[in-house]
């Protein structure tokens, strides 16, 4: 495949960790990291100054097969479906058909949010659903192998077979705190379908994909045959997933199939709306709310992050995606219009895509894309026990706990149920914990006994995305 843009060649030659250590200059080639992660392919679209700058793809569509991806190769976008869903819902707000702050049960008929003591205190609203502040349950959904019966939207909301997840309900006060909920996004899907009388895939195609020229994007699941000749095959642990292409019938939460180039077009359109440009997909006031924190890490659909700690690169909007066999991430700075979309067809892409982002940032001279280089301060061996233990996750994700232990003289951490496996945290000069594979830092709050009592994880060192508290002894 021709590499016409010199920045694509630069990225291919200089991938790097997203978290840097002062005095170190780690660089890898694309081929080295594809092999290291047993990731068959990666596809990238880069946005600069609010316009598509270039796109490229590397590797093979399926492990052991010769076909190479190109910029039209489709990937399962997983949770990057959610900002698309949000844009559709906000269009109906613009039209006066939804109120962001009204009880959503006023718009629903076939299923309603089950009332309880939490919803009597504060109703579930579209604002809370789009910002993951509604207190709704069900973090995410797995795919369905070929031949298995697929649940309807109502099956999933009710938690009845063939759905594999519990019913969607509210178990904390809406608006009180952030907790990621794919279940809540499906409530929005039902609102959209009932309000318009259209199925979700058709609604998205007519209102967004066709107007924006997103010709290689669909919510149809299973993936239609017409797309399969140029769709990346999913891989888990180096092996092709059953059926090759994941099927996610929970469309609004994770059913999107797209390319980095197409999704970059959608991100550009959202930023254009934020700028108030003519013909935008949303009004400027609603786009501004979309890009503003509603009390947690999310605006309306997008993750939103404040200025980077290393020098004021300004706010950014982003969203990642994780489905069986696929991992992706997208991010754009609001003010400069610089960013990228990276998509992979392997579970290991969860770590790999940050290295690709680091390569893009280096090639484009975006020095403040990631936090400034760290000075590592070793944790004395007799201090490691201060951190060891189990921690309840109190906000951010619906997972039970995180564990910290000592292994070969180093701290190790792992959140039960999260992809990516254990991590080895390091400590920087400010006393924050970090690891080289993700652009996040952990603030430690100590108790009177000197032991870690609370852990606050901040993406890019700024925006809180996770909070954990040490479990109390029984």
HULINMO-V257293 format. One record per pair of residues at least 24 apart in sequence whose C-alpha atoms are under 7 Angstrom apart, sorted by sequence separation. I is the first residue (numbers start at 1). J is the second residue. D is the distance in Angstrom with one decimal. If there is no record, write none. Layout:
I,J,D  I,J,D
This chain:
101,125,5.3  100,125,6.4  101,126,6.4  222,247,5.0  328,353,6.9  100,126,5.0  101,127,6.1  221,247,5.7  291,317,6.8  100,127,5.1  221,248,6.3  384,411,6.9  43,71,6.9  221,249,6.0  381,409,6.9  138,168,6.3  137,168,5.5  136,168,6.5  137,169,5.6  219,251,6.3  136,169,5.4  137,170,6.1  136,170,4.4  221,255,6.8  135,170,5.2  136,171,6.5  135,171,5.9  219,255,5.6  135,172,4.8  219,256,4.8  135,173,5.8  218,256,6.0  219,257,6.2  135,174,5.0  218,257,5.3  134,174,4.2  217,257,5.4  218,258,6.6  133,174,5.9  134,175,5.8  139,180,5.9  140,181,6.8  217,258,4.2  133,175,5.0  139,181,4.4  140,182,5.1  216,258,5.7  217,259,6.9  133,176,6.8  138,181,5.6  139,182,5.2  216,259,6.5  86,130,6.3  133,177,5.7  135,179,6.8  137,181,5.9  138,182,6.1  139,183,6.6  133,178,4.6  136,181,6.2  138,183,5.0  217,262,6.9  128,174,6.7  132,178,5.6  133,179,6.2  137,183,6.0  216,262,6.8  128,175,6.1  132,179,5.6  136,183,6.6  8,56,6.9  132,180,5.2  136,184,5.5  214,262,5.0  379,427,7.0  132,181,6.0  378,427,6.6  124,174,6.0  376,426,6.8  377,427,5.5  122,173,6.6  123,174,6.7  376,427,5.7  377,428,5.4  118,170,7.0  122,174,5.8  376,428,4.7  377,429,5.8  118,171,6.8  212,265,6.8  375,428,5.5  376,429,6.4  118,172,6.0  119,173,6.8  374,428,6.0  375,429,5.8  114,169,6.1  118,173,4.8  129,184,5.5  130,185,6.9  313,368,6.1  113,169,6.4  129,185,6.4  311,368,6.6  310,368,6.2  310,371,5.6  309,371,6.5  310,372,5.4  189,252,5.8  271,334,6.6  308,371,6.9  386,450,6.8  387,451,6.3  386,451,4.4  387,452,5.3  186,252,5.9  386,452,5.8  185,252,6.3  186,253,6.3  185,253,5.6  370,439,6.6  396,465,5.6  350,420,6.8  396,466,4.5  182,253,5.3  395,466,5.7  396,467,6.6  395,467,5.3  394,467,5.8  393,467,6.1  394,468,5.6  393,468,4.4  392,468,5.4  393,469,6.6  264,341,6.4  391,468,5.7  392,469,5.2  246,324,6.5  391,469,5.0  392,470,6.1  391,470,4.1  392,471,5.9  390,470,6.0  391,471,5.1  260,341,5.3  390,471,5.8  260,342,6.3  108,191,6.1  260,343,6.5  107,191,6.3  241,325,6.4  354,438,6.7  351,437,6.0  236,325,5.1  371,460,6.0  235,325,4.3  370,460,6.5  234,325,4.1  234,326,5.8  145,242,5.9  146,243,5.5  153,250,6.7  145,243,6.2  151,249,6.9  150,249,6.7  144,246,6.8  145,247,6.9  82,185,6.9  89,192,6.7  143,246,5.8  144,247,5.3  143,247,5.3  144,248,6.5  143,248,5.0  235,345,6.0  236,346,5.8  237,347,7.0  234,345,4.9  235,346,4.6  236,347,5.4  233,345,6.4  234,346,6.0  235,347,6.6  232,345,6.2  178,296,5.4  177,296,6.9  74,216,6.8  72,216,6.7  308,460,6.3  309,461,6.3  309,462,6.5  308,462,6.5  74,230,6.5  75,231,6.1  306,462,6.5  73,230,5.0  74,231,4.5  75,232,5.6  306,463,6.6  73,231,5.2  74,232,6.0  305,463,5.7  73,232,6.4  131,294,6.3  297,463,6.3  85,252,5.8  131,298,5.1  297,464,6.4  131,299,5.5  297,465,5.9  131,300,5.0  62,232,6.7  82,252,6.1  130,300,4.9  131,301,6.0  61,232,4.8  62,233,5.4  81,252,5.8  82,253,5.5  130,301,5.1  61,233,6.0  81,253,5.7  81,254,5.3  127,300,6.8  79,253,5.8  81,255,6.5  79,254,4.6  81,256,5.3  78,254,4.0  77,254,6.9  78,255,5.9  78,256,6.0  77,256,5.2  76,256,6.1  77,257,5.4  76,257,4.6  77,258,6.3  142,323,7.0  143,324,6.3  75,257,5.6  76,258,6.6  142,324,6.8  74,257,6.2  75,258,5.6  74,258,5.0  75,259,6.1  74,259,4.9  73,259,6.2  72,259,6.3  71,259,7.0  94,283,6.8  71,261,6.9  91,282,6.1  38,238,5.6  55,261,6.7  86,300,6.4  45,260,5.2  86,301,5.0  44,260,5.8  45,261,5.3  179,395,5.6  180,396,6.0  43,260,6.6  51,268,6.9  178,395,5.9  179,396,4.5  180,397,5.3  50,268,6.1  83,301,4.2  177,395,6.8  178,396,5.7  179,397,5.2  180,398,6.9  45,264,6.7  82,301,5.9  83,302,5.5  179,398,6.6  80,319,5.8  80,320,5.7  79,320,6.2  80,321,5.3  79,321,4.2  78,321,4.6  79,322,6.5  77,321,5.8  78,322,5.4  78,323,5.3  76,326,6.2  77,328,6.7  139,397,6.9  139,398,5.7  75,343,6.8  75,345,7.0  49,336,5.7  50,337,4.1  49,337,4.5  50,338,6.4  48,337,5.8  49,338,5.6  47,337,6.8  48,338,4.4  47,338,5.3  48,339,6.5  47,339,5.1  46,339,6.0  47,340,5.6  46,340,4.3  45,340,5.6  46,341,6.6  45,341,5.3  44,341,5.7  45,342,6.8  44,342,4.7  43,342,5.8  44,343,6.6  43,343,5.3  42,343,5.7  43,344,6.5  42,344,4.5  41,344,5.8  41,345,6.1  40,345,6.6  39,345,6.7  39,346,5.3  39,348,6.6  39,349,6.8  37,348,5.8  18,354,5.9  18,355,5.9  17,355,5.1  16,355,5.0  15,355,5.5  18,358,5.4  15,356,5.7  17,358,6.5  16,358,5.5  15,358,6.2  16,359,5.9  15,359,4.3  14,359,5.6  11,359,4.8  11,360,5.6  19,370,7.0  22,373,4.9  11,363,6.0  18,370,6.3  19,371,6.8  21,373,4.9  22,374,5.4  10,363,5.7  20,373,4.6  21,374,4.6  22,375,5.7  19,373,6.9  20,374,6.1  21,375,6.0  7,363,5.7  20,436,6.8  19,436,4.7  18,436,6.4  19,437,6.7  17,436,5.9  18,437,6.3  19,438,6.7  17,437,6.1  18,438,6.1  19,439,5.8  18,439,5.7
